[in-house]
Amino acid sequence: MPTMTLSVPDDLYRVIKHHNEVKWSVIARNAMWEYARKIQILDSILESTKDPDT
């Protein structure tokens, strides 16, 4: 699995460091998948509404 590095604001970083019991990579991965699925749905809607004559 590829690795990604993210920049976060200092206040968020403090919360993350304070709660090291949380698997933050899982939280981030799930949030990105949720957003990606929404984008995929929008892409499929746009694709289905394209004018076939263009």
Protein Blocks (a to p, Z undefined) as FASTA:
>chain_A
ZZddddddfklmmmmmmmmmbcfklmmmmmmmmmmmmmmmmmmmmmmmpcfkZZ
